[in-house]
Amino acid sequence: MGFFPLDRQLKLVDHHWTPETLKGILQLGVEIPSYRRAAEAYEALTKMAVSKSELQRLAEEYGGQLVAIEAEAAAATVKAPGRDDEVITVRQMPKPDSEVMAVALDGVMINVLEEGWKEVRIATFSAVEASVAEERDEEKEVRLTHHSYRAGLWEAKEFATQQWAEGCRRGLERARQIVAVADGAHWIWMIILMCYAPCIEIIDWWHAVEKLWATANGVFGAGDGQAVRWVDAQKQLLWRGNLRAILAALRVQCPRGQPLSAAVWSTISYLYHNRRRMAYASFRHAGYPIGSGSVESACKVVVQARMKQAGMRWSRRGAQAMLALRCALLSGRWDSVWPTPAPVAQPT
């Protein structure tokens, strides 16, 4: 099979689309939650046909290249010094979008061929914008803006490297303050400790409230009116950061001399181990976010909206490719990462 020199000059390889056309085709395939529907949309817009299988192949090919590029860049951010005579390159540290930057980590499941349900780990990075309090005791209004994402089917160690690379790209190394908001998952806080200490660690408010509900349902019974009243009272204490009063209220639920129930003991342990991460009154007055809505939204927008439609199952390669493309697009980096290096057709 031969080739045309002009095809190489125009970067037309294994197909007959220019880079700009290919960029538009792939954007449809990444945004629309079905390769078939994306192919139909492209044909309706351009009157040029592209098959579902061809669009899927292109996404896996070019997304796979982006995966490789980002893996190489991530490895470079944590590269240890080598030989004494090795030339050391100083890595640039970009300026962050705000003095206070937020990082949030989470996981969401997708269906992988021959593997079943596997966890996609995802990181969200945001600029923190807080209003100026006019009075001393007035709470600041907090907004998170300029979101970017890194997601993949990685184990915790690889994910730590990948999200650190995105954090470096967002300038977290130069931020005046880093705020990490997450649930109580051990693997998340180990990564935060390893990559961002010292930082402000905050347990997501709604996860803490869910813990109170689990306790109330275990003690009083699900749906019981007393459970509702008990949770409302504890939420007020939690909002003020009064964990001592909550612990006292928990202890009252177990008669003296009897062992603590599993529900009560679990919540006591949770409050004790996360006590420094639950000073919600102080966090609010400082203008820090207390909810992990940014990463929970990312789980839905980046992953579920495209990759958890009815009946969807992904190859591991295809899933990684799509996640890389989705993160680039939704982080506002689609133009800057395009074109990824294209494979060169070999003459025969």
N, C-alpha and C positions, 0 to 999 in steps of 0.2 A: 504494500500500500504506500503510495507516494504522498508528497506534501507540497504545498505552494509556499515559496519564500514570503510572499505578501501576507499569508496567514500568520506567520510568526511575527512579522513586523506589526500587525494589527492585534496581536495576541489572541488570534482565533485558533483554539486548540480543541480537538475532539468535538467541535461544534462550529456553527457559523454565525455566532452572535458576537457583537462587539462587547468590550468590557462594560460599557454603560448599559447596553441592553441586558446583559447577563446580570448586572447589578439590580436592575428593576425586576427581572424574573425572580431572582432569589429573594428579594424583599417581599414580594407577594407570597412566596412559599414559606417565608418565616413568619409573616404577619397573619395570614389566613390559616385557620386551624384545620387544614386538610390540603394535601398535595393535589387532590383531584379538583377541589374547588378553586385552588390557586391557579391551576392550569386553565380551568374554564374562564376565570376572570382575566387572565392574560390574553387569551384568544379573543374574548369579547372586547377588550380594550384596543388590541393591535391588529386583529384579524390574521394573526399568525399563530399557528398551532404549536403547542408543546405538550408532550404527554405527561401524565402523572408520574410514570416511572422515570422519565428523563429529568423531571424537576427534582425528584427525590435523589437521583444519582448526583445531580449538580450540587444539591445541598450537602450531601454527605462528602462530596469531593472537596468543595471549597470550605465548608465548615470544618472538615477534618484538617485542612491546612491551617486554619485559624487556631484550632486546638493545639497543633504542633508548635506554632509560633508562640502562643501564650505559655505553653509548657516550658519552652526554652527560655523565655523572658522571666518566668517565675523562678526557674532554677538559678538564673543569673543573680537574682536579688538575694539569694541565700548562699551564694557560692563562698566557700571558705578559702582563705589564702592558700595558694599552692606552693610551688617551688620558690626558693629564694630569688631566682633569676627571672621569675614570671612577672610580666608587666601588669601592674595593677591599674585598672580603669576606674576612675572615680564616677560613681553613679549620680546622676542628676536627681535632686530632690525638689519636685514641683511645689509651688505655693498652693496651699489649700484654698477652697472656696470661702471658708469662714474661719475665724479664730478657733471656734469650737466645732469639731467634726464628730459625727456619730457613726458607729459601726454596729450592725446587728446580724446575728447568724441564726440559721434555722435549717430544718430539713423537711422535705416533702417526698412522698412516694410516687413512683411511676412503674408501669408494667414493662419489664424487659424480657425479650424473647429468651426462652430456655433458662431463665433465672428467676422469674416471678417478680414480685414487688420489691424494688430496690430504692434506697434513699438517695435523692438528689440533695446534696448540701449546697446551701446558697448563702451568700453574704451580700448585704446592702450597705452602701456607704452614702452618707448624706451630710450636707451642710446644715448647721443648726443656727437658726435665726430666732432670737428672742427680743421681744419688745422691751423698751426701757420703762422701768417702773417709776411712776410719778411720785408715789408715796413709799415710805420705808417698808411697810408690811404688805404692799401690793404684790401679787404674784405676776410673773411675766408670762406673756403669751408666747408659746413656743411653736415654731414651724420648722419642718424638715424639708429641704429643697435640694436640687441638683443631685438626684439619686443616680447611683451606678451599681452594677451587679456583677457578680462572678458566681457561676454555678456549674456543677458537674457531678457525675457518678464517681466520686472520689472517696477513698477512706479518709479518716480524720487527718492523718499526717500529710497526705498530698493536698487536701483541702486547705490545711493551714498555710502551706506554701503558696497556693494559688490565690487565696484571699489576701495574703500579705502583699503579693505583687500588685493587686488592684488597690490596696490601701496606700502603697507607695506611690502609685500612679496618681492617686487623688491627693497626695501631699500630706498624709496623716503624720509623717515624720516631723513636719514643721508646724503642726497645729499647736496652738497654745494649750488646748485641752481636748482629750479624746473621751467620749462618752460611749460606753458599751451597754446596750439594753438587750436582754434575752430572757428566756425561761430558765429553769433550774438545771438543764441538762449538763452533766459533768464535762462532756467532751467540748462543749462550747466554752465554758469558763477556763478550761485548760488552754485552749487556743488563745483566748483573750489575755490570759496571764502570760503566755509565752511571747505574744506578739506586741501587746499594747500597754503593758504595765510600765509606769503607773498610769492608771486611767480611772475614771469614775465608773464603777460597776453598778448596774441597776437591774433588779429583777422586774420584768414586765408586770405592770400593775394588774392586768386582767388575769395573768397566770397566778398571781398571788391570791386574787379574789376567788379563782376557781379552786384553789387549795382550801380556802375557808368553806366553800360550798361542799366540797368532798367530805370535810369533817362534819359539817352540820347534817348532811344526809346520812352519814354513818352513825351519828349519835341519836338524832331525832327521827330519822326516816325521811326519804325523799318526798318533797311536796308538803311536808308538815309545816303548819303555820309557825310553830316555835322555831323551826330551822330558819325560816325567812327572817324572823325578828332577830335571831341570834346573829346571822350573817350581816344584817344591816348595822347592828351595833358594832361588830368587829370591823366592818369597812370604815366606819368613822374613826375608829382608833388607828387603823392602818393608814388612813389618809393623813393623819397627824403624825405618823411614825411612832406611835406608842405601842411598841411590841411587848413591853412588860405587862401592860394591861390585858393584851390578848392572851399571853401565856397564863395569866391568872384566871382568865375566863375559861380557858381550856382545862385548867386543873380542876375547876369547880365541877366539870362534867364527869369526873371520876371520883367516887366516894373514897375517902381516906382509908388506906389499908388494902384497897383493891388495885390490881394491876391496871395500867392505862390500856385503853382499847387501841387497836391497831390504827384506827383513823386519827385518834388524838395524838398518839405517839408520832405518827408520820408528820403531822403538822407541826408539832413542837420541834422535831428534828429539822424540818424545812426552815422554820423561822430562825432557829438558832444558827444554822450554818449560813444563812443568807442575811443575817441581821444587818450587816454593813451595807447591803445592797437594797435595803428597804426603808431608807430614811427619806420617805417621799416628800415630806414637808420641806426639808432642806433642799432636795433636788428641784422642787418646783420653784422655790424662791431664787435659786441660782440660775433658773432658766434652762434646765436640762429636761430632755424628754423622759417620760416615765413609762412609755408604751413602746412595744416592738412592732407597731402597726406597719412600719416601712418594710420589714422583712416578711411579715405575714402577707402583706399585699404583694410582695415580690413572688412569694410562693404561688399565688394565684395568677398574677399577670405574666410572669416570666415562664413559669413551668406549666401550671394546670390549664391555662387558657389555650395552650397550643398542644400539650402533650398528654392530657388526661381526658380527651374526648371519648365518647362511648366506643368501646371495643378496641381502643388503640393499644398496640404493643410495639415496642421499639427494639431494634438491635442496639447493642451497647455503642457501637460506632456511630450509628445514626442519631442516637440520643445525645451523645457528646457533641456531635457536629451541630445539631439543632440548638442545644443549650448555648454553645459558644456564639452562634449567630444571633440568637435571641438577646443575649446579654449585650452584645455589641450594638444591636439596633435600639434596644430600650434604654441603654445608657447614653444614647446620643453620639455614638462613636462609629456609626455605619459608614460615613464618608471617610473617616480617618483610617479605618482598617481596610478600606477597599482601594485597589484590588489586592486580594491576597495573592501570593506568588502562584502563577498559573503553571500547570505541568506542561512541558514542552513536548510536542509530538516528535517522535523519533523517526527519521527517514528509514525506509526499508529497501 
